[in-house]
Amino acid sequence: MSIINTQPLAMLILIAGFNLASETSFAQTNDTIPETQLGEVMVTAQKESENLQKVPFSVSAIDDRKVEEMNLWQTKDLRGYIPNLYTSNPGDNRNVISIRGITTTSYEPAVATYVDGVNQFGLDTYFFLLNDVERIEVLRGPQGTLYGRNAMGGVMNIITKPKSDELSGFVRADVGNYGFTRLAGGVKGMLIPEKLYGGISVLSDRLGGYYTNLYNDSKFDKQENLLVAGNLNYLFAENWEAILNFKSNTGRNNGPFTLAPDPVSALENPFVVNQDAITEMVDNSQNLSLVVKNSGPRFNFSSQTAYQHNYRYYKTPIDGDFSPIDGVSIINDYGKNWNTVSVWTQEFRLASANTGQRLNWQVGFFGFNSEAPTRQGIYFGDDAAMIGSPISNFTTINTNVETGFGLAFFGQASYSLTERLKLTGGLRSDYERKKLTVSQEMDFGQGDPMVTQPDTTGRVDYNAISPKLALAYQLANTNEIYGSYSRGFRPGGLTQIGSDPSNPPLFAYEPEFSNNFEIGSKNYFFNRRMRVNVAAFVTTITDVQVPGLILPDAIVVTQNAGDLTSTGIEWEINAIPTNNLSIDWSFGYTHATFDKLNLPGESGEVDYSGNRQIFTPEVTSMVAAQWTPQFFNSNSLDWMLRGEWLYFGEQFFNLENTISQDAYQIANVKFGVVSDTMELTVWGKNIFDTTYIDYAYNFGPSHLGNPATFGVTAMYKF
């Protein structure tokens, strides 16, 4: 792989030379660009609408049309389509997201996800389904200045459809094998002329299951989700608007942890588990936000108040040993006052009106308050001795009540030094405080539980400074080069209590910080028939938060145990070589290794310096070709033939680098008839039925990526 490391600078020099040789450029708008040219892409990556090609860092943007063409149904589907992005989960829809080797290792994400401007605060308040989407933006590299906590690897920004002056809507059905059914619909319109607008969308997502449980010869991972979203837009005064957004997901999952005991078992006997404790996970999330904004001749003001809530529990005990023995099961149905997450957030932002002046700026305030009371019982059954317990038939009940509070002030400004040279700088200061109260009881089924840990409280607070600096130079109207520095952080915290006495609770760990240096070039070529965006980066991470999953409690014990350096290159190429034919290529290479990593071993600490980061494929690549010739003599219908090839390089799932997945490839196809208002297609995903591990715990239990799936899609828009 050493040859790849020499490419970033050479690639950028080559493109810069090409830019200087092609000074003549074409500054057209979407209204005048013909079908053989690529249009402008507008994004809100810096919380103000601007041209994608003018943003001085790496951003991928997928519009609503591409979301439909790619059959992107949930956020996990984005892996491979976005350079150096990987995402997966063990079956419970709590996605681990990695960008450029910066990866989620606990319930504090390393990549922040925003839906309609609301920070999905943690994995428990996370909306993973996609419906009625206007655009998806993925910001790669630390974004701490404008986005704050958990944006140390980047940001996934999901924007749903805006208000509509006219009555509009859609209905869509996707049906496939394995009992997959996805039914969606939505409608938007004006309720009071030029005053009140409303919209609602509904998505029913069901899966019959990929896995078979040998214990009772039944489908194991049947699941269904109902996502309802609505919005009201009220223009209550001149230049003033209030927007109320509501989202609710009701989830039922019969196989939240579809795990084979180890990677070998998973690959040799794919989509088979053998678990005796069978349950249904209830997973209900709500998200409510109110935005008030004013657009003035000199300033723009916005306020966003949001509330998020999640309630997640197992109706009956769930298997904790992933086997047919009556060893360990997990209980967490202790009523609605437990196993919930509630978060209030508030952001105020004041910005200059972008009217072409040399200086544009924004300042703001962000605050949050969170509460997460959890109670979980670990039941050791008749076969507890087989997993090392000296006694059986008792329950350890662990209680953890966590509260958090934080506030931040931020600002960013861009100044045009010349007509071609622009400087951007920003700074953010965050303060957070966390409190955790823990207790523990042992219940033998007779009499009152025995208290083994009385209520004990720990507190921790910390600060984080997140600067940003970028310099962009416009070589021509359609060619730009830039260099940038940015910083991000992931909050510290306190370790929860578990059943293992060797891991005491309330152990404090520090925040994790990332520093990113990036150079890049954004270009149109050949009269806008080709768009080429390329970047090279070096990211250093200090005080890496190293997770350790404690079983059977399924809690994560985190400690600061290392430093990491990630280097790489990525590019996105979009081309229209001829009428009705488009070709896209997204490529990413990441080399993320630990400069320092000390982990506990049987006889003391072991030095794992030089090991690779987890959940980080060395290479991600996606090549897609789409042909849309005219459907016979129709003036409105086109054929669609689309093929996709995705490649994922070798990756590791534990820090010791003993659990891995070799490089693999996936092919997808789609064929049918489409227009601006309808779609009737057949599709296949992973058509060659590649078997691969897409998620594994550090002690071995492994989850497979989806098998070959085939289906049909019918959609109508009005």
Residue pairs with C-beta under 8 A, 6 or more apart in sequence:
1 589
1 591
1 618
4 569
4 589
5 567
5 591
7 569
8 519
8 536
8 569
9 536
11 534
11 536
11 569
11 571
12 481
12 519
12 520
12 521
12 534
12 536
15 479
15 521
15 523
15 532
15 534
16 475
16 481
16 521
18 523
18 525
19 475
19 476
19 479
19 481
19 521
19 523
20 475
20 476
22 476
22 479
22 525
23 475
23 476
24 476
25 476
25 477
25 478
25 479
25 524
26 37
26 477
26 478
26 524
26 527
26 528
27 477
27 478
28 37
28 528
29 39
29 40
30 39
30 40
33 39
33 40
33 528
35 576
35 579
35 580
36 529
36 576
36 578
36 579
37 527
37 528
37 529
37 576
38 524
38 528
38 529
38 530
38 531
38 574
38 576
40 51
40 52
40 53
41 51
41 52
41 53
41 61
41 63
42 49
42 50
42 51
42 52
43 49
43 50
43 51
43 52
43 55
43 59
43 61
43 135
43 137
44 50
44 137
44 157
44 159
45 52
45 55
45 57
45 59
45 137
45 139
45 155
45 157
46 55
46 146
46 412
47 146
47 349
47 351
47 362
48 351
48 354
48 360
48 362
49 354
50 354
52 59
52 61
52 522
53 478
53 480
53 522
53 523
53 524
53 531
53 533
54 472
54 480
54 522
56 422
56 424
56 470
56 471
56 472
56 482
56 484
57 139
57 140
57 141
57 470
57 482
57 484
57 486
57 518
57 520
57 535
58 83
58 139
58 140
58 141
58 518
58 520
58 533
58 535
58 537
58 570
59 137
59 138
59 139
59 140
60 81
60 82
60 83
60 137
60 138
60 140
60 572
60 586
61 135
61 136
61 137
61 138
62 70
62 72
62 78
62 81
62 135
62 136
62 137
63 134
63 135
64 133
64 134
64 135
64 161
66 72
67 130
67 133
67 136
68 679
68 715
69 626
69 640
69 642
69 670
70 77
70 81
70 624
70 644
71 77
71 174
71 668
71 670
71 683
71 685
71 713
72 78
72 81
72 130
72 133
72 136
73 129
73 130
73 174
73 182
73 205
74 93
74 128
74 129
74 130
75 87
75 95
75 97
75 113
75 128
75 130
75 156
75 158
76 87
76 88
76 89
76 95
76 128
77 130
78 85
78 87
78 136
78 138
78 156
79 85
79 86
79 87
79 88
79 620
79 648
80 586
80 620
80 621
80 622
80 646
80 647
80 648
80 666
81 586
81 622
81 646
82 138
82 140
82 586
82 588
82 620
83 140
83 570
83 571
83 572
83 586
83 587
83 588
83 620
84 99
84 100
84 101
84 140
84 568
84 570
84 588
84 589
84 590
84 620
85 97
85 98
85 99
85 138
85 140
85 588
85 620
86 97
86 98
86 103
86 615
86 616
86 617
86 620
86 648
86 651
87 95
87 96
87 97
87 98
88 95
88 96
88 615
88 694
88 695
88 703
88 705
89 95
89 96
89 695
89 703
90 256
90 257
90 258
90 259
90 695
90 697
90 701
90 703
91 221
91 253
91 255
91 256
91 257
91 258
91 259
91 703
92 253
92 256
92 257
92 281
92 283
93 128
93 251
93 253
93 283
94 123
94 124
94 126
95 104
95 123
95 126
95 128
96 103
96 104
96 105
96 615
96 695
97 103
97 104
97 109
97 110
97 111
97 113
97 153
97 156
98 104
98 110
98 111
98 153
98 613
98 615
98 616
99 110
99 111
99 138
99 140
99 141
99 153
99 154
100 140
100 141
100 153
100 154
100 516
100 537
100 539
100 566
100 568
100 588
100 590
100 592
101 539
101 564
101 566
101 568
101 590
101 591
101 592
101 613
101 616
102 110
102 111
102 142
102 152
102 153
102 154
102 514
102 539
102 541
102 566
103 110
103 153
103 613
103 614
103 615
103 616
104 110
104 111
104 123
104 615
105 545
105 546
105 547
105 556
105 558
105 614
106 545
106 547
106 556
106 558
107 122
107 123
107 124
107 556
108 122
108 149
108 150
108 490
108 491
108 493
108 545
109 122
109 123
109 150
109 490
110 150
110 152
110 153
110 490
110 512
111 150
111 151
111 153
111 154
111 155
111 156
112 119
112 120
112 143
112 147
112 148
112 149
112 150
112 151
112 154
112 155
112 156
113 119
113 120
113 126
113 155
113 156
113 157
113 158
114 120
114 147
114 155
114 156
114 157
114 158
115 127
115 158
115 160
115 247
115 287
116 158
116 159
116 160
116 245
116 289
117 289
117 291
117 304
118 245
118 287
118 289
118 304
118 306
118 308
118 345
119 147
119 148
119 150
119 306
119 345
120 126
120 127
120 287
120 308
121 308
121 341
121 343
121 345
121 368
121 370
122 341
122 343
124 285
124 310
124 312
124 341
124 372
125 285
125 287
125 308
125 309
125 310
125 341
125 343
126 285
127 227
127 247
127 249
127 285
127 287
129 203
129 205
129 225
129 227
129 249
130 136
130 158
131 160
131 184
131 186
131 201
131 203
131 227
131 229
132 160
132 161
132 170
132 184
132 186
132 201
132 229
133 158
133 159
133 160
133 161
134 159
134 160
134 161
134 162
135 159
136 156
136 157
136 158
136 159
137 155
137 156
137 157
137 159
138 154
138 155
138 156
138 157
139 151
139 154
139 155
139 156
139 157
140 154
140 535
140 570
141 153
141 154
141 484
141 486
141 516
141 518
141 537
141 539
142 151
142 152
142 153
142 154
142 466
142 486
142 487
142 488
142 514
142 515
142 516
142 539
143 151
143 154
143 155
143 486
143 488
144 151
144 152
144 428
144 464
144 466
144 468
144 486
144 487
144 488
144 489
145 410
145 412
145 426
145 427
145 428
145 466
145 467
145 468
145 486
145 487
146 410
146 412
146 426
146 428
147 155
148 366
148 408
148 410
148 428
148 430
148 466
149 406
149 430
149 432
149 464
149 489
149 490
149 491
150 490
150 491
151 488
152 488
152 489
152 490
152 512
152 513
152 514
152 541
153 488
153 514
160 201
160 229
160 231
161 186
161 188
161 199
161 201
163 188
163 197
163 199
163 231
163 233
164 188
164 189
164 190
164 197
164 199
165 190
165 197
166 189
166 190
167 187
167 188
167 189
167 190
167 718
168 187
168 188
168 189
168 717
168 718
169 185
169 186
169 187
169 188
169 717
169 718
170 184
170 185
170 186
170 715
170 716
170 717
170 718
171 184
171 185
171 715
171 716
172 182
172 183
172 184
172 185
172 679
172 713
172 714
172 715
172 716
173 181
173 182
173 183
173 184
173 713
173 714
173 715
174 180
174 181
174 182
174 183
174 711
174 712
174 713
175 181
175 182
175 711
175 712
176 683
176 709
176 710
176 711
176 712
177 709
177 710
177 711
178 207
178 208
178 209
178 210
178 707
178 709
179 206
179 207
179 208
179 209
179 219
179 222
180 206
180 207
180 208
180 709
180 711
181 204
181 205
181 206
182 203
182 204
182 205
182 206
183 203
183 204
184 201
184 202
184 203
184 204
185 201
185 202
186 199
186 200
186 201
186 202
187 199
187 200
187 201
188 197
188 198
188 199
189 197
189 198
189 199
190 196
190 197
191 197
191 198
194 235
195 234
195 235
196 232
196 233
196 234
196 235
197 232
197 233
197 234
198 230
198 231
198 232
198 233
199 230
199 231
200 228
200 229
200 230
200 231
201 228
201 229
201 230
202 226
202 227
202 228
202 229
203 225
203 226
203 227
203 228
204 224
204 225
204 226
205 224
205 225
205 226
205 227
206 223
206 224
206 225
207 221
207 222
207 223
207 224
208 219
208 222
209 219
209 220
209 221
209 222
209 223
209 254
209 255
210 221
210 258
210 271
210 704
210 706
210 707
211 219
211 220
211 221
211 255
211 258
211 271
211 272
211 273
212 218
212 219
212 220
212 271
212 272
212 273
213 219
213 220
213 255
213 273
213 274
213 275
213 278
214 272
214 273
214 274
214 324
215 274
215 275
215 276
215 278
215 324
216 278
219 254
220 254
220 255
220 258
220 273
220 275
220 278
221 253
221 254
221 255
221 258
222 254
222 255
223 251
223 252
223 253
223 254
223 255
224 251
224 252
225 249
225 250
225 251
225 252
226 249
226 250
227 247
227 248
227 249
228 246
228 247
228 248
228 249
229 245
229 246
229 247
229 248
230 245
230 246
231 243
231 244
231 245
231 246
232 243
232 244
233 241
233 242
233 243
234 241
234 242
234 243
234 244
235 241
236 242
239 294
239 295
239 296
240 292
240 293
240 294
241 291
241 292
241 293
241 294
242 290
242 291
242 292
243 290
243 291
243 292
243 293
244 288
244 289
244 290
244 291
245 287
245 288
245 289
245 290
245 291
246 286
246 287
246 288
247 285
247 286
247 287
247 288
248 284
248 285
248 286
248 287
249 283
249 284
249 285
250 284
251 281
251 282
251 283
251 284
251 285
252 280
252 281
252 282
252 283
253 280
253 281
253 283
254 278
254 279
254 280
254 281
255 273
256 281
256 314
256 318
257 318
257 319
257 322
257 701
258 273
258 703
259 266
259 273
259 322
259 697
259 701
259 702
259 703
260 266
260 269
260 272
260 273
260 322
260 701
260 702
260 703
260 704
261 322
261 323
261 700
261 701
262 700
262 701
262 702
263 659
263 661
263 693
263 696
263 700
263 702
265 702
266 693
266 702
266 703
266 704
267 691
267 693
267 704
270 691
270 704
270 707
271 704
271 707
273 322
274 323
274 324
275 319
275 322
275 323
275 324
276 319
276 323
276 324
276 325
276 326
277 316
277 317
277 318
277 319
277 320
277 329
278 316
278 319
279 314
279 315
279 316
279 317
279 318
280 314
280 315
280 316
281 312
281 313
281 314
281 315
281 318
282 311
282 312
282 313
282 314
282 315
283 310
283 311
283 312
284 310
284 311
284 312
285 308
285 309
285 310
286 307
286 308
286 309
286 310
287 306
287 307
287 308
287 309
288 306
288 307
288 308
289 304
289 305
289 306
289 307
290 304
290 305
290 306
291 302
291 303
291 304
292 302
292 303
293 300
293 301
293 302
293 303
294 300
294 301
294 302
295 353
296 353
297 353
297 355
298 352
298 353
299 350
299 351
299 352
299 353
300 350
300 351
300 352
300 353
301 348
301 349
301 350
301 351
302 347
302 348
302 349
303 346
303 347
303 348
303 349
304 345
304 346
304 347
305 344
305 345
305 346
306 343
306 344
306 345
306 346
307 342
307 343
307 344
307 345
308 341
308 342
308 343
308 345
309 340
309 341
309 342
309 343
310 340
310 341
311 336
311 339
311 340
312 339
312 340
313 332
313 333
313 334
313 338
313 339
314 330
314 331
314 332
314 333
315 333
316 333
317 329
317 330
317 331
317 379
318 329
318 330
319 328
319 329
319 330
320 327
320 328
320 329
320 330
320 378
320 551
320 552
320 554
321 327
321 328
321 387
321 552
322 701
325 381
325 383
325 386
325 387
326 381
326 382
326 383
327 380
327 381
327 383
327 384
327 386
327 387
327 552
328 378
328 379
328 380
328 381
328 384
328 387
328 551
328 552
329 378
329 379
329 381
330 376
330 377
330 378
330 379
330 552
330 553
330 554
331 376
331 377
331 378
331 379
331 395
332 338
332 339
332 374
332 375
332 376
332 377
334 375
334 377
337 373
338 373
338 374
338 375
339 373
339 374
339 375
339 376
340 372
340 373
341 370
341 371
341 372
342 370
342 371
342 372
343 368
343 369
343 370
343 371
344 368
344 369
344 370
345 366
345 367
345 368
346 365
346 366
346 367
346 368
347 364
347 365
347 366
347 367
348 364
348 365
349 362
349 363
349 364
349 365
350 362
350 363
350 364
351 360
351 361
351 362
351 363
352 359
352 360
352 361
352 362
354 360
358 415
358 416
359 413
359 414
359 415
359 416
360 413
360 414
360 415
361 411
361 412
361 413
361 414
362 411
362 412
362 413
363 409
363 410
363 411
364 409
364 410
364 411
365 407
365 408
365 409
365 410
366 406
366 407
366 408
366 410
367 406
367 407
367 408
368 404
368 405
368 406
368 407
369 403
369 404
369 405
370 402
370 403
370 404
370 405
371 401
371 402
371 403
371 404
372 400
372 401
372 402
372 403
373 399
373 400
373 401
373 402
374 399
374 400
374 401
374 402
374 496
375 397
375 398
375 399
375 400
376 397
376 398
376 553
376 554
376 555
377 395
377 396
377 397
377 398
377 443
378 395
378 396
378 397
378 398
378 499
378 552
378 553
379 394
379 395
380 389
380 391
380 392
380 393
380 394
380 395
380 396
381 392
381 393
382 392
382 393
383 392
384 391
384 392
384 393
385 392
387 552
393 444
393 445
394 442
394 443
394 444
394 445
395 442
395 443
395 445
396 440
396 441
396 442
396 443
396 452
396 499
397 440
397 441
397 442
397 443
397 449
398 438
398 439
398 440
398 496
398 497
398 498
398 499
398 553
398 555
399 437
399 438
399 439
399 440
399 441
399 497
400 436
400 437
400 438
400 496
400 497
400 505
401 436
401 437
401 438
402 434
402 435
402 436
402 437
402 494
402 496
403 434
403 435
404 432
404 433
404 434
404 435
405 432
405 433
405 434
406 430
406 431
406 432
406 433
406 491
407 430
407 431
408 428
408 429
408 430
408 431
409 428
409 429
410 426
410 427
410 428
410 429
410 466
411 426
411 427
411 428
412 424
412 425
412 426
412 427
412 468
413 424
413 425
413 426
414 422
414 423
414 424
415 422
415 423
415 424
416 422
417 423
419 474
420 473
420 474
420 475
421 471
421 472
421 473
421 474
422 471
422 472
422 473
422 474
423 469
423 470
423 471
424 468
424 469
424 470
424 471
424 472
424 484
425 467
425 468
425 469
425 470
426 467
426 468
426 469
427 465
427 466
427 467
427 468
428 464
428 465
428 466
428 467
429 463
429 464
429 465
429 466
430 463
430 464
430 465
430 466
430 489
431 461
431 462
431 463
432 461
432 462
432 464
432 491
433 459
433 460
433 461
434 459
434 460
434 461
434 491
434 492
434 493
434 494
435 457
435 458
435 459
436 457
436 458
436 459
436 493
436 494
436 496
436 505
436 506
437 455
437 456
437 457
438 453
438 455
438 456
438 457
438 458
438 496
438 497
438 505
438 506
439 451
439 453
439 454
439 455
439 456
439 497
440 451
440 452
440 453
440 497
440 499
441 449
441 450
441 451
441 452
442 449
442 450
442 452
443 449
443 450
444 450
453 497
453 505
456 505
456 506
457 506
458 494
458 505
458 506
458 508
460 492
460 493
460 494
460 508
462 491
462 492
462 510
462 511
464 489
464 511
464 513
465 487
466 486
466 487
466 488
466 489
467 485
467 486
467 487
468 484
468 485
468 486
468 487
469 484
469 485
469 486
470 482
470 483
470 484
470 485
470 486
471 482
471 483
471 484
472 480
472 481
472 482
473 480
473 481
473 482
474 480
475 481
478 523
478 524
478 525
478 528
479 521
479 522
479 523
479 524
480 521
480 522
480 523
481 519
481 520
481 521
481 522
482 518
482 519
482 520
482 521
482 522
483 517
483 518
483 519
483 520
484 516
484 517
484 518
484 519
484 520
485 515
485 516
485 517
485 518
486 515
486 516
486 518
487 513
487 514
487 515
487 516
488 513
488 514
488 516
489 511
489 512
489 513
489 514
490 511
490 512
490 545
491 511
492 508
492 509
492 510
492 511
492 512
492 545
493 508
493 509
493 558
494 505
494 506
494 507
494 508
494 509
495 503
495 504
495 505
495 506
495 507
495 508
495 509
495 557
495 558
496 505
496 555
496 557
497 505
497 506
498 505
498 550
498 553
498 555
498 557
499 550
499 552
499 553
500 550
500 553
503 548
503 550
503 557
507 557
507 559
509 545
509 558
509 559
509 560
510 543
510 560
511 543
512 541
512 542
512 543
512 544
512 545
512 560
513 541
513 542
513 543
514 539
514 540
514 541
515 539
515 540
515 541
515 542
516 537
516 538
516 539
517 537
517 538
517 539
518 535
518 536
518 537
518 538
519 535
519 536
520 533
520 534
520 535
520 536
521 532
521 533
521 534
521 535
522 532
522 533
523 531
523 532
523 533
524 530
524 531
525 531
525 532
529 575
529 576
529 577
530 573
530 574
530 575
530 576
531 572
531 573
531 574
531 575
532 571
532 572
532 573
533 571
533 572
533 573
534 569
534 570
534 571
534 572
535 569
535 570
535 571
536 568
536 569
537 566
537 567
537 568
537 569
537 570
538 565
538 566
538 567
539 565
539 566
539 567
540 563
540 564
540 565
540 566
541 563
541 564
541 565
541 566
542 563
543 560
543 563
544 560
544 561
544 562
544 563
544 564
544 594
544 597
545 558
545 559
545 560
546 558
546 559
546 560
546 561
546 562
546 597
546 599
546 655
547 556
547 557
547 558
547 698
548 556
548 557
548 558
548 559
548 698
549 555
549 556
549 557
549 697
549 698
549 699
550 556
550 557
551 699
561 597
561 598
561 599
562 594
562 595
562 596
562 597
562 598
563 594
563 595
563 596
564 592
564 593
564 594
564 595
564 597
564 613
565 592
565 593
565 595
566 590
566 591
566 592
566 593
566 613
566 616
567 590
567 591
567 592
568 588
568 589
568 590
568 591
568 592
569 588
569 589
570 586
570 587
570 588
570 589
571 585
571 586
571 587
572 584
572 585
572 586
572 587
573 583
573 584
573 585
573 586
574 582
574 583
574 584
575 582
575 583
575 584
576 582
576 583
577 583
580 627
580 628
580 629
580 630
580 638
581 625
581 626
581 627
581 628
582 625
582 626
583 623
583 624
583 625
583 626
584 622
584 623
584 624
585 621
585 622
585 623
585 624
586 620
586 621
586 622
587 619
587 620
587 621
587 622
588 619
588 620
588 621
589 618
589 619
590 616
590 617
590 618
590 619
591 618
592 612
592 613
592 616
593 610
593 611
593 612
593 613
594 608
594 609
594 610
594 611
594 612
594 613
594 655
595 609
596 609
597 607
597 608
597 609
597 611
597 655
598 605
598 606
598 607
598 608
599 605
599 606
599 608
599 655
599 656
600 606
608 655
608 656
608 657
611 652
611 655
611 656
611 657
612 618
612 651
612 652
612 657
613 652
614 651
614 652
614 653
614 654
614 655
614 698
615 651
615 653
616 651
616 652
617 648
617 649
617 650
617 651
617 663
618 649
618 650
618 651
618 663
619 647
619 648
619 649
619 663
620 646
620 647
620 648
620 649
621 645
621 646
621 647
622 644
622 645
622 646
622 647
623 644
623 645
624 642
624 643
624 644
624 645
625 642
625 643
626 640
626 641
626 642
626 643
627 639
627 640
627 641
627 642
628 638
628 639
628 640
628 641
628 674
629 638
629 639
630 637
630 638
630 639
631 637
631 638
631 639
631 673
636 675
636 676
636 677
637 673
637 674
637 675
637 678
638 673
638 674
638 675
639 671
639 672
639 673
639 674
640 670
640 671
640 672
640 673
640 674
640 679
640 681
641 670
641 671
642 668
642 669
642 670
642 671
643 667
643 668
643 669
643 670
644 667
644 668
644 669
645 665
645 666
645 667
646 665
646 666
646 667
646 668
647 663
647 664
647 665
647 666
648 661
648 663
648 664
648 665
648 666
648 692
649 663
650 660
650 661
650 662
650 663
651 660
651 661
652 659
652 660
653 659
653 660
653 661
653 693
653 695
653 696
653 697
653 698
653 702
654 696
654 697
654 698
654 699
655 698
656 698
659 696
659 698
659 700
659 702
661 692
661 693
661 694
661 696
664 690
664 692
665 690
666 685
666 686
666 688
666 690
666 705
667 686
667 687
667 688
668 683
668 684
668 685
668 686
668 687
669 683
669 684
669 687
670 681
670 682
670 683
670 684
671 681
671 682
671 683
672 679
672 680
672 681
672 682
672 713
673 679
673 680
673 681
674 680
674 681
676 717
677 716
677 717
677 718
678 715
678 716
678 717
679 713
679 714
679 715
680 712
680 713
680 714
680 715
681 712
681 713
682 710
682 711
682 712
682 713
683 710
683 711
683 712
683 713
684 708
684 709
684 710
684 711
685 706
685 708
685 709
685 710
686 705
686 706
686 707
686 708
686 709
687 708
687 710
688 708
689 707
689 708
690 705
691 704
691 705
691 707
692 704
692 705
693 702
693 703
693 704
693 705
694 703
694 704
694 705
695 702
695 703
696 702
696 703
